[in-house]
Amino acid sequence: MPKTEDPEILEFQAALVRSIEQALAGEGRVTTGEEIAKRTAGRPPQAVHKVPVTLRLDPASLARWRASGKGWQTRAAQVLAKHAPS
């Protein structure tokens, strides 16, 4: 097969070579043994703990929320909070 001169592939190859050179030179993120020892398993603690609830919605409303994309539950919670009685 002949070599392609695709600009995207050439750019990717150049970026890959730069990245490898930086890693070999010790540039970028360096993790020390102390940093590794400080790590804990699991997710970091959340500032606000969310409470699971059961909420019954009509199928059309639920479909519209889900169709709005990733994060729909957070957006729905924000709307509920905004319109909740004081």
C-alpha positions in Angstrom: 0.0 0.0 0.0 1.3 3.5 -0.8 1.8 5.9 2.1 -0.9 8.4 2.5 -0.2 12.0 3.1 -3.4 12.6 5.0 -2.9 15.9 7.0 -4.8 14.6 10.0 -2.7 11.4 10.3 0.5 13.4 9.9 -0.7 15.8 12.6 -1.6 12.9 14.9 1.8 11.3 14.4 3.6 14.5 15.2 1.5 15.1 18.3 2.2 11.5 19.4 5.9 11.9 18.9 5.9 15.2 21.0 3.9 13.5 23.7 6.4 10.6 23.9 9.3 13.0 24.0 7.7 14.9 26.8 7.1 11.7 28.8 10.6 10.5 28.3 11.9 14.0 29.4 9.8 13.8 32.6 7.6 16.7 31.6 3.9 16.9 32.5 2.1 15.2 35.3 4.5 13.4 37.7 3.1 11.2 40.4 5.2 10.7 43.5 5.0 7.8 45.9 3.6 10.2 48.5 0.8 11.3 46.2 -0.1 7.7 45.5 -0.1 6.9 49.2 -2.6 9.7 49.9 -5.1 8.3 47.4 -8.2 6.6 48.7 -10.4 4.1 46.9 -13.7 5.2 45.4 -15.2 8.5 44.4 -14.2 11.7 46.2 -16.7 12.9 48.8 -19.6 15.0 47.5 -20.4 18.3 49.1 -24.2 17.7 48.7 -25.7 14.3 49.3 -28.6 13.6 47.0 -31.5 11.6 48.2 -33.1 9.0 45.9 -36.9 9.4 45.4 -39.7 7.8 43.4 -41.5 10.3 41.2 -44.3 9.3 38.8 -44.4 11.2 35.5 -46.5 10.8 32.5 -44.7 9.0 29.6 -44.7 12.1 27.4 -43.0 14.3 30.0 -40.4 11.7 30.8 -39.7 11.2 27.1 -39.1 14.9 26.7 -36.8 15.1 29.6 -34.8 12.1 28.5 -34.6 13.4 24.9 -33.0 16.6 26.3 -29.8 14.6 26.6 -27.3 13.6 29.3 -27.8 15.4 32.6 -31.6 15.5 32.3 -32.1 14.4 35.9 -30.0 17.3 37.2 -31.8 19.8 35.0 -35.2 18.4 36.1 -34.1 18.8 39.8 -33.1 22.4 39.1 -36.5 23.2 37.6 -38.2 21.6 40.6 -36.1 23.5 43.0 -36.7 26.8 41.2 -40.5 26.4 41.3 -40.8 24.8 44.8 -42.8 26.7 47.3 -40.8 28.6 49.9 
